[in-house]
Amino acid sequence: MKRTLFLVVWVLAALFLVFTGQAGAQATGPVSATLSIPDGTYTVGDPIPVTVAVTHPAGYYVVMPTLPTDQPWGDLTVAGQTQPTTVPSQNGDGSETTSMVIDARLFKPGSYTTPPVEVTVTDGAGSLQTVTAAPATVALASVLQPGDSDLRDIKGQASLPLPAIWPWVVLALVVGALAGLAVVWWRRREVAAVDNRLPHEKALDALAGIEAMRLPEQGRFKEHYTLVSDTVRIYIERRFGVPALERTTGEIRTDLRRIDIAEDVKAQLVLFLQESDLIKFSTYRPDVESAAYLLATARFIVEATRQQPAIEDDNAANPPTTQRNARRQAQPSEVAA
C-alpha cells in the first residue's frame, strides 16, 4: 500500500515537471536575428543602410553591439549607427522586433558580404542568450560606363562666389581724389592768406614777370597784349571793385564815372584798353616799340591809381604851424605821383 502510494506521488510529480517545462518553453518562444540591405544601386562612397533586426517575445531586452568607426568592419567602413528601437512585430503572435541601422560605406566597385552580427538577448529574469545574424550581401556599381577606359583630369576645387571688389576700388579712388583736392585747396587757401601785398604791388610784380617773358621779341604780340591788359583789369577789380574782366571797354568807361580818379588817368586807361582790344581781336600786327609802350602805360595807370598809405593824426603831438608845413611839403610829391 505504501509502495503504491509512493508510485502515484512520483508519477504526479514527474507529470508536473513535464508540463511545467513545456509551459516554460512556450513562454520563452523563439529568438531570431537578421541582417538586411535595401535593394538599389550603390556607388563608391554612398551610404549603405544595413539593418539589424531581432525578433523576440514581448518583455525581452536586446543588447545591440557597438561597431567601431575607427577600424574596418570586414570590407566595409562604419560611419555610424542608430539607437535600437523596439516595435511590435508583424508576425501576429505577440512578439516584438528590436532593430538598429548601421551606416556602412564601400570605396571600391564589386560584390561584398557583411560580417555576421552577434546580439545578446535577456528575458529580464537573468537568463541570457546570444543569437547571430547571418551576413548580408551588397554590390557596388562602377560610375564608369562600359568600355569607358579614358583617363580624365581630377576636377578642380569648387569656387565660392566672391563679392565684386570694383565698387570698393572706385570708392577708394574717389575718396583719394577728394582728399587730394582738399589738400590742394587748403594749401592754396594758406598761400592766399599769407599774401598781404596791396593790389598795386601784385599788379607791378605781374607786369615785371610779363616783361621778363620777352614775348614781343618772339613775335607773340597777341599773348603780350592779352596778359598786360588782363593784369590791369584784375588790378582795377581789386583796387576799385569793378568787375573789369567780365565787362567790355565801353562798360568799364561807364563804371569809371563813379570812381575817384583823375580825368586824364581815366582817359589814359580807356585808350589803353582800346589799343589792347585792337591787337587782341584783329589781324593788326604792332611792333616791339608799341608793345613796350603798352607795358609802360600799364605801369603808369597802376602807379597813378595806387592806394596811398594812411597819414596818422598828429594833431595832439604837433602844433598847427608844424602840421601846415608838413602838408605844404607833401603837396609837391603828391602832384608828382
Secondary structure, DSSP 4 states (H G I P E B T S, - for coil): -HHHHHHHHHHHHHHHHHHHHHHHHHHH---EEEEE---S-B-TT--EEEEEEEEE-TT-EEE-----SSS-BTTBEEEEEPPPEEEE-TTSSS-EEEEEEEEEE--S-EEEEPPPEEEEEE-SSS-EEEEEEPP-EEEE--SSPTT-----PPPPPPPPP----HHHHHHHHHHHHHHHHHHHHHHHHHHHHH----HHHHHHHHHHHHHHHTTGGGT-HHHHHHHHHHHHHHHHHHHH---GGGS-HHHHHHHGGGS---HHHHHHHHHHHHHHHHHHTSS----HHHHHHHHHHHHHHHHHHPPPPPPP--TTTS-HHHHHHHHHHHHHHHHH-
